[in-house]
């Protein structure tokens, strides 16, 4: 039933117990395959730059407003400046099998008053792409946002032309909400931005699906998954 006010106008659901969540802590997030820790330029930049250098060309930088970087120094300088203010809160993704940083994720556009936060700055190296650790890194971030902190809404934004980013978001359980036309200017180009989200009421089903996908028994002897994460989420939502 839609609520109305004294004038008969429809209004949103009441939140009588709403308390704005805290800002994200700086403690690491540890999973079975990876650990997320605050990005430290001195400790992480050289390994990250080397991991990105494994790519055959610069196509993975096309839709980002920065990069590629010709030197470790240029990358370190950019990342130090980008993370200086605490929003975005940059995290290095550490592969537990090697102890090396292999990618970056961030919590950004942090809005505790409204319980809204965004995952951004997504930059996975070839050592992380299409891996269990890569999926787990997103899961650890989402678990912090919803389970640990109690945010109401988690956002994902990408260039409307970046089909791979939107596919990734939808695989992870995000729902497409629409396209903001002429949203920003990036590299001298006009960018339309796709907005996607997960809200708190959807998270339990998505979390259950992540748990099933990440389970050891979901992988065969060659490390191939038996069930797709997107299929698990779709099946859980249909019940």
Phi, psi and omega per residue, in radians:
X1 nan 2.371 3.129
X2 -1.436 2.267 3.104
X3 -1.311 2.604 3.047
X4 -2.270 2.744 3.077
X5 -1.634 -2.978 -3.082
X6 -1.141 -0.257 3.139
X7 -1.717 0.062 -3.116
X8 1.402 0.185 3.138
X9 -1.497 2.422 3.105
X10 -1.201 2.401 3.121
X11 -2.369 2.846 -3.072
X12 -1.273 2.936 3.130
X13 -1.047 2.507 3.107
X14 -1.265 2.594 3.077
X15 -2.209 1.197 -3.037
X16 -1.129 -0.445 -3.087
X17 -1.843 0.252 -3.067
X18 -1.193 2.234 3.026
X19 -2.266 2.140 3.141
X20 -0.957 2.381 3.132
X21 -1.254 2.952 3.105
X22 -1.360 2.865 2.946
X23 -1.145 2.639 3.142
X24 -1.035 2.411 3.084
X25 -1.309 2.980 -3.128
X26 -1.783 0.177 3.122
X27 -1.281 2.603 3.119
X28 -1.197 2.816 3.039
X29 -2.047 2.173 -3.002
X30 -2.082 2.242 3.080
X31 -2.057 -2.822 3.137
X32 -1.390 -0.563 -3.016
X33 -1.992 -0.365 -3.084
X34 -2.585 2.897 3.042
X35 -2.287 2.367 3.046
X36 -1.820 2.206 3.111
X37 -2.403 2.708 -3.125
X38 -0.941 2.354 -3.112
X39 -1.176 2.171 3.090
X40 -2.021 1.951 -3.036
X41 -0.994 -0.727 -3.097
X42 -1.115 -0.614 -3.077
X43 -1.613 -0.470 -2.936
X44 -1.960 -0.470 -2.937
X45 -1.053 -0.777 -3.072
X46 -1.111 -0.774 3.135
X47 -1.173 -0.679 3.117
X48 -1.140 -0.786 3.124
X49 -1.053 -0.701 3.121
X50 -1.155 -0.657 3.130
X51 -1.171 -0.709 3.108
X52 -1.190 -0.513 -3.138
X53 -1.186 -0.204 3.082
X54 -1.283 -0.248 3.136
X55 -1.258 2.492 -3.062
X56 -1.260 -0.391 -3.138
X57 -2.708 -2.979 -3.032
X58 -1.705 0.310 -3.026
X59 -1.128 -0.462 -3.101
X60 -1.334 -0.093 3.072
X61 -1.721 -0.120 -2.968
X62 -0.947 -0.764 -3.026
X63 -1.684 0.088 3.085
X64 -1.674 2.656 -3.137
X65 -1.430 0.125 -3.107
X66 -2.508 2.920 3.098
X67 1.312 3.004 -0.104
X68 -1.236 2.926 -3.067
X69 -2.031 2.254 -3.076
X70 -1.318 -0.318 -3.069
X71 -2.537 2.779 3.049
X72 -1.045 -0.691 -3.100
X73 -1.081 -0.723 3.132
X74 -1.151 -0.728 3.117
X75 -1.143 -0.814 -3.123
X76 -1.063 -0.720 3.137
X77 -1.107 -0.754 -3.140
X78 -1.144 -0.822 -3.082
X79 -1.151 -0.622 3.098
X80 -1.107 -0.758 3.127
X81 -1.208 -0.670 -3.091
X82 -1.154 -0.640 -3.063
X83 -1.670 0.109 -3.013
X84 -1.177 -0.511 -3.025
X85 -1.618 -0.116 -3.136
X86 1.513 -0.115 3.031
X87 -2.588 1.768 0.268
X88 -1.290 2.595 3.052
X89 -1.694 1.678 -2.987
X90 -1.382 2.411 3.094
X91 -2.196 2.375 2.961
X92 -1.512 2.447 3.089
X93 -1.709 2.041 -3.074
X94 -1.773 2.163 3.047
X95 -1.294 2.036 -3.089
X96 -1.167 -0.395 3.137
X97 -1.250 -0.522 -3.086
X98 -2.021 -0.336 -3.059
X99 1.338 0.161 -3.076
X100 -1.797 2.543 3.006
X101 -1.274 2.328 -3.047
X102 -2.260 0.072 3.124
X103 -3.141 3.082 -3.073
X104 -2.364 2.459 2.956
X105 -2.372 2.770 3.105
X106 -2.493 2.643 2.850
X107 -1.713 2.265 -3.026
X108 -2.591 3.028 -3.062
X109 0.822 0.894 -3.009
X110 -1.365 2.089 -3.015
X111 -2.289 1.354 -3.094
X112 -1.059 -0.600 -3.089
X113 -0.990 -0.619 3.138
X114 -1.841 -0.028 3.134
X115 1.196 0.653 -3.082
X116 -2.133 2.438 -3.138
X117 -2.661 2.747 -3.087
X118 -2.202 2.498 2.911
X119 -1.654 2.200 -3.111
X120 -2.600 -2.890 -3.118
X121 0.949 0.575 -3.054
X122 -1.278 2.027 3.138
X123 -2.539 1.698 -3.136
X124 -1.709 2.387 3.053
X125 -1.448 2.964 3.075
X126 -1.018 -0.396 3.136
X127 -1.279 -0.191 -3.074
X128 -2.074 -0.444 -3.059
X129 -1.061 2.395 3.091
X130 1.005 0.704 -3.133
X131 -2.138 2.839 3.050
X132 -1.081 -0.675 3.137
X133 -1.100 -0.657 3.130
X134 -1.110 -0.778 3.100
X135 -1.166 -0.710 -3.129
X136 -1.128 -0.589 3.128
X137 -1.038 -0.775 3.079
X138 -1.099 -0.756 -3.141
X139 -1.035 -0.754 3.138
X140 -1.110 -0.694 3.084
X141 -1.108 -0.802 -3.107
X142 -1.140 -0.665 3.121
X143 -1.129 -0.679 3.079
X144 -1.106 -0.789 -3.085
X145 -1.064 -0.849 -3.025
X146 -1.607 -0.889 -3.017
X147 -1.357 -0.763 -3.063
X148 -1.434 -0.719 -3.008
X149 -1.811 -0.471 3.107
X150 1.414 0.569 3.041
X151 -1.244 2.728 -3.077
X152 -1.638 -0.426 -2.972
X153 -2.595 2.317 3.081
X154 -2.080 2.224 -3.037
X155 -1.926 2.712 3.020
X156 -2.408 2.286 3.102
X157 -2.237 2.504 3.121
X158 -2.649 2.804 3.030
X159 -1.003 2.334 -3.136
X160 -0.995 -0.478 -3.129
X161 -1.529 -0.099 -3.112
X162 -1.562 1.401 -3.067
X163 -1.081 -0.606 -3.113
X164 -1.131 -0.708 3.132
X165 -1.148 -0.738 3.124
X166 -1.152 -0.693 3.088
X167 -1.053 -0.736 3.124
X168 -1.057 -0.826 -3.131
X169 -1.051 -0.767 -3.120
X170 -1.194 -0.609 3.056
X171 -1.069 -0.616 -3.112
X172 -1.427 -0.016 3.066
X173 1.843 0.024 3.119
X174 -1.271 2.618 3.110
X175 -1.887 2.250 3.103
X176 -1.196 2.307 -3.097
X177 -1.948 -0.465 -3.136
X178 2.707 3.086 -3.104
X179 -2.039 2.190 3.041
X180 -1.568 1.959 -3.063
X181 -1.376 2.498 -3.127
X182 0.865 0.797 -3.009
X183 -1.256 -0.761 -3.086
X184 -2.583 2.937 3.019
X185 -1.934 2.141 -3.101
X186 -2.240 2.167 3.116
X187 0.952 0.614 -3.128
X188 1.339 0.181 3.133
X189 -2.016 2.621 3.005
X190 -1.378 2.345 3.138
X191 -2.116 2.204 2.864
X192 -1.508 2.393 -3.070
X193 -1.966 2.238 2.998
X194 -1.467 2.358 3.101
X195 -1.934 2.315 3.075
X196 -2.335 2.781 -3.127
X197 -2.682 2.792 2.849
X198 -2.148 2.341 3.081
X199 -1.920 2.873 -2.960
X200 -1.042 -0.593 -3.129
X201 -1.219 -0.368 3.132
X202 -1.528 -0.366 -2.991
X203 -1.056 -0.743 -3.102
X204 -0.961 -0.721 3.127
X205 -1.193 -0.715 3.133
X206 -1.175 -0.739 3.105
X207 -1.043 -0.767 3.103
X208 -1.013 -0.691 -3.129
X209 -1.238 -0.700 3.047
X210 -1.037 -0.798 -3.125
X211 -1.025 -0.719 3.137
X212 -1.192 -0.689 -3.123
X213 -1.202 -0.708 -3.085
X214 -1.357 -0.205 -3.111
X215 -1.057 2.490 -3.116
X216 -0.964 -0.682 -3.084
X217 -1.224 -0.149 3.089
X218 -1.431 -0.026 -3.082
X219 -2.120 2.435 3.131
X220 -1.459 -3.062 -3.068
X221 -1.112 -0.390 3.138
X222 -1.652 0.068 3.114
X223 1.474 0.168 3.113
X224 -1.506 2.401 3.132
X225 -1.267 2.573 3.124
X226 -1.564 -0.655 3.101
X227 -2.064 2.451 3.106
X228 -1.410 2.509 3.132
X229 -1.052 -0.767 3.136
X230 -1.049 -0.667 3.112
X231 -1.186 -0.682 3.125
X232 -1.122 -0.732 3.121
X233 -1.140 -0.784 3.135
X234 -1.050 -0.752 -3.130
X235 -1.141 -0.734 -3.138
X236 -1.152 -0.641 3.133
X237 -1.212 -0.442 -3.075
X238 -1.385 -0.217 -3.117
X239 -1.591 nan nan
